[in-house]
């Protein structure tokens, strides 16, 4: 969206990745000094993961925050990701 390119429902998958990162880390994944630097980090998908982020959580976030929307994890596949499965119980 920041590049002015058309987008579809896969922007919601990107947003889910942003929210997941913020919930687990406590700050946005692309936070930088000023808008220009933030936009550069978003465009490069330049993410730093703190050490407390598990490999499973990192994997899910990384599959959601993919620049090419067609390469992002489908929303329908999120519920079967190992990180989600290990944090949910079947009702």
MIDOSE-1310 file (N, C-alpha, C; in nm, 2 decimals, decimal comma, always signed):
residues 91
xxxx	+0,08/-0,12/+0,00/+0,00/+0,00/+0,00/+0,09/+0,13/+0,00; +0,20/+0,12/+0,07/+0,28/+0,24/+0,08/+0,35/+0,27/-0,06; +0,36/+0,17/-0,14/+0,42/+0,19/-0,27/+0,32/+0,23/-0,38; +0,19/+0,24/-0,34/+0,08/+0,28/-0,43/+0,04/+0,18/-0,53
xxxx	+0,07/+0,05/-0,50/+0,03/-0,06/-0,59/-0,11/-0,11/-0,55; -0,18/-0,16/-0,64/-0,31/-0,22/-0,61/-0,29/-0,33/-0,51; -0,40/-0,35/-0,43/-0,39/-0,46/-0,33/-0,53/-0,53/-0,32; -0,52/-0,65/-0,26/-0,65/-0,72/-0,25/-0,66/-0,77/-0,10
xxxx	-0,74/-0,88/-0,08/-0,76/-0,92/+0,05/-0,64/-0,97/+0,12; -0,53/-1,00/+0,05/-0,41/-1,05/+0,11/-0,34/-0,94/+0,20; -0,39/-0,81/+0,19/-0,34/-0,71/+0,27/-0,38/-0,74/+0,42; -0,49/-0,81/+0,43/-0,54/-0,85/+0,57/-0,44/-0,95/+0,63
xxxx	-0,38/-1,04/+0,55/-0,28/-1,14/+0,59/-0,16/-1,06/+0,64; -0,12/-0,96/+0,57/-0,01/-0,87/+0,61/-0,04/-0,81/+0,74; -0,16/-0,76/+0,75/-0,20/-0,69/+0,88/-0,20/-0,79/+1,00; -0,23/-0,91/+0,97/-0,23/-1,01/+1,08/-0,08/-1,03/+1,12
xxxx	+0,01/-1,04/+1,03/+0,15/-1,05/+1,07/+0,20/-0,93/+1,15; +0,16/-0,81/+1,11/+0,19/-0,69/+1,19/+0,14/-0,70/+1,33; +0,01/-0,74/+1,34/-0,05/-0,75/+1,47/+0,02/-0,86/+1,56; +0,05/-0,97/+1,50/+0,11/-1,08/+1,57/+0,25/-1,03/+1,63
xxxx	+0,32/-0,97/+1,54/+0,45/-0,92/+1,59/+0,44/-0,82/+1,70; +0,34/-0,72/+1,69/+0,32/-0,62/+1,79/+0,28/-0,68/+1,92; +0,19/-0,78/+1,92/+0,14/-0,85/+2,04/+0,26/-0,92/+2,11; +0,34/-0,98/+2,03/+0,45/-1,06/+2,09/+0,57/-0,98/+2,13
xxxx	+0,59/-0,87/+2,06/+0,71/-0,79/+2,09/+0,68/-0,66/+2,17; +0,57/-0,60/+2,14/+0,53/-0,48/+2,21/+0,56/-0,35/+2,13; +0,60/-0,37/+2,01/+0,63/-0,26/+1,92/+0,61/-0,30/+1,77; +0,59/-0,21/+1,68/+0,58/-0,25/+1,54/+0,70/-0,30/+1,48
xxxx	+0,69/-0,39/+1,39/+0,81/-0,46/+1,33/+0,90/-0,36/+1,24; +0,84/-0,26/+1,19/+0,92/-0,17/+1,10/+0,95/-0,04/+1,16; +0,93/-0,02/+1,29/+0,95/+0,11/+1,35/+1,09/+0,16/+1,33; +1,10/+0,29/+1,29/+1,23/+0,35/+1,26/+1,22/+0,50/+1,29
xxxx	+1,33/+0,57/+1,28/+1,33/+0,71/+1,30/+1,27/+0,78/+1,17; +1,15/+0,83/+1,19/+1,09/+0,90/+1,08/+1,02/+0,81/+0,98; +0,92/+0,88/+0,90/+0,84/+0,80/+0,81/+0,93/+0,74/+0,69; +1,02/+0,82/+0,64/+1,10/+0,77/+0,53/+1,17/+0,64/+0,56
xxxx	+1,24/+0,64/+0,68/+1,31/+0,52/+0,72/+1,21/+0,40/+0,75; +1,10/+0,43/+0,81/+1,00/+0,33/+0,83/+0,95/+0,27/+0,70; +0,92/+0,35/+0,60/+0,88/+0,31/+0,47/+0,98/+0,22/+0,40; +1,11/+0,26/+0,42/+1,22/+0,18/+0,36/+1,22/+0,04/+0,42
xxxx	+1,21/+0,04/+0,55/+1,21/-0,09/+0,62/+1,09/-0,18/+0,58; +0,97/-0,12/+0,56/+0,85/-0,19/+0,51/+0,88/-0,24/+0,37; +0,93/-0,16/+0,28/+0,96/-0,20/+0,14/+1,06/-0,31/+0,13; +1,15/-0,32/+0,22/+1,25/-0,42/+0,22/+1,21/-0,54/+0,31
xxxx	+1,10/-0,53/+0,38/+1,05/-0,63/+0,48/+1,17/-0,66/+0,57; +1,23/-0,55/+0,63/+1,34/-0,56/+0,71/+1,30/-0,57/+0,86; +1,29/-0,70/+0,91/+1,24/-0,72/+1,04/+1,35/-0,78/+1,13; +1,36/-0,73/+1,25/+1,45/-0,78/+1,35/+1,36/-0,85/+1,46
xxxx	+1,40/-0,98/+1,49/+1,32/-1,05/+1,59/+1,40/-1,06/+1,72; +1,34/-1,01/+1,83/+1,41/-1,03/+1,96/+1,43/-1,18/+1,99; +1,52/-1,21/+2,08/+1,55/-1,35/+2,11/+1,44/-1,42/+2,17; +1,34/-1,36/+2,24/+1,24/-1,43/+2,30/+1,13/-1,48/+2,20
xxxx	+1,14/-1,44/+2,08/+1,04/-1,49/+1,98/+1,08/-1,63/+1,94; +1,00/-1,73/+1,95/+1,03/-1,87/+1,92/+1,04/-1,89/+1,77; +1,11/-1,99/+1,73/+1,13/-2,02/+1,59/+0,99/-2,04/+1,52; +0,90/-2,10/+1,59/+0,76/-2,12/+1,53/+0,69/-1,99/+1,51
xxxx	+0,70/-1,90/+1,61/+0,63/-1,77/+1,59/+0,70/-1,69/+1,48; +0,83/-1,69/+1,48/+0,91/-1,63/+1,37/+0,87/-1,68/+1,24; +0,86/-1,81/+1,23/+0,82/-1,87/+1,10/+0,68/-1,82/+1,05; +0,58/-1,82/+1,14/+0,45/-1,77/+1,11/+0,45/-1,62/+1,07
xxxx	+0,52/-1,54/+1,15/+0,52/-1,40/+1,11/+0,59/-1,38/+0,98; +0,70/-1,45/+0,95/+0,77/-1,44/+0,83/+0,69/-1,49/+0,71; +0,60/-1,58/+0,73/+0,51/-1,63/+0,62/+0,40/-1,53/+0,59; +0,36/-1,45/+0,69/+0,26/-1,35/+0,68/+0,31/-1,22/+0,62
xxxx	+0,43/-1,19/+0,66/+0,49/-1,06/+0,61/+0,58/-1,08/+0,49; +0,52/-1,13/+0,38/+0,59/-1,15/+0,26/+0,55/-1,04/+0,16; +0,65/-0,97/+0,10/+0,62/-0,86/+0,01/+0,53/-0,89/-0,10; +0,55/-1,01/-0,16/+0,47/-1,05/-0,28/+0,34/-1,11/-0,22
xxxx	+0,22/-1,05/-0,23/+0,10/-1,09/-0,18/+0,06/-1,24/-0,22; +0,10/-1,28/-0,34/+0,06/-1,41/-0,38/+0,15/-1,52/-0,31; +0,26/-1,48/-0,25/+0,35/-1,57/-0,18/+0,32/-1,58/-0,03; +0,23/-1,50/+0,02/+0,20/-1,50/+0,16/+0,12/-1,63/+0,19
xxxx	+0,13/-1,67/+0,32/+0,05/-1,78/+0,37/-0,10/-1,74/+0,36; -0,18/-1,83/+0,30/-0,32/-1,80/+0,29/-0,39/-1,80/+0,43; -0,48/-1,71/+0,44/-0,55/-1,70/+0,57/-0,61/-1,83/+0,61; -0,66/-1,91/+0,52/-0,72/-2,04/+0,55/-0,62/-2,14/+0,60
xxxx	-0,49/-2,11/+0,58/-0,38/-2,20/+0,63/-0,32/-2,16/+0,76; -0,36/-2,04/+0,81/-0,30/-1,99/+0,93/-0,33/-2,08/+1,05; -0,46/-2,13/+1,05/-0,50/-2,21/+1,17/-0,43/-2,34/+1,18; -0,37/-2,39/+1,07/-0,29/-2,51/+1,08/-0,14/-2,49/+1,10
xxxx	-0,10/-2,37/+1,11/+0,04/-2,35/+1,13/+0,08/-2,40/+1,27; +0,20/-2,46/+1,28/+0,24/-2,52/+1,41/+0,24/-2,43/+1,53; +0,27/-2,30/+1,51/+0,26/-2,21/+1,63/+0,11/-2,19/+1,67; +0,02/-2,18/+1,58/-0,12/-2,17/+1,62/-0,16/-2,30/+1,69
xxxx	-0,13/-2,41/+1,63/-0,17/-2,54/+1,68/-0,12/-2,57/+1,82; +0,00/-2,52/+1,85/+0,06/-2,54/+1,98/+0,00/-2,45/+2,09; -0,07/-2,35/+2,05/-0,13/-2,25/+2,14/-0,28/-2,26/+2,14; -0,34/-2,36/+2,08/-0,48/-2,38/+2,08/-0,52/-2,52/+2,12
xxx	-0,64/-2,54/+2,17/-0,69/-2,67/+2,20/-0,82/-2,70/+2,12; -0,84/-2,82/+2,08/-0,96/-2,85/+2,01/-1,07/-2,85/+2,11; -1,18/-2,79/+2,07/-1,30/-2,78/+2,16/-1,38/-2,90/+2,15
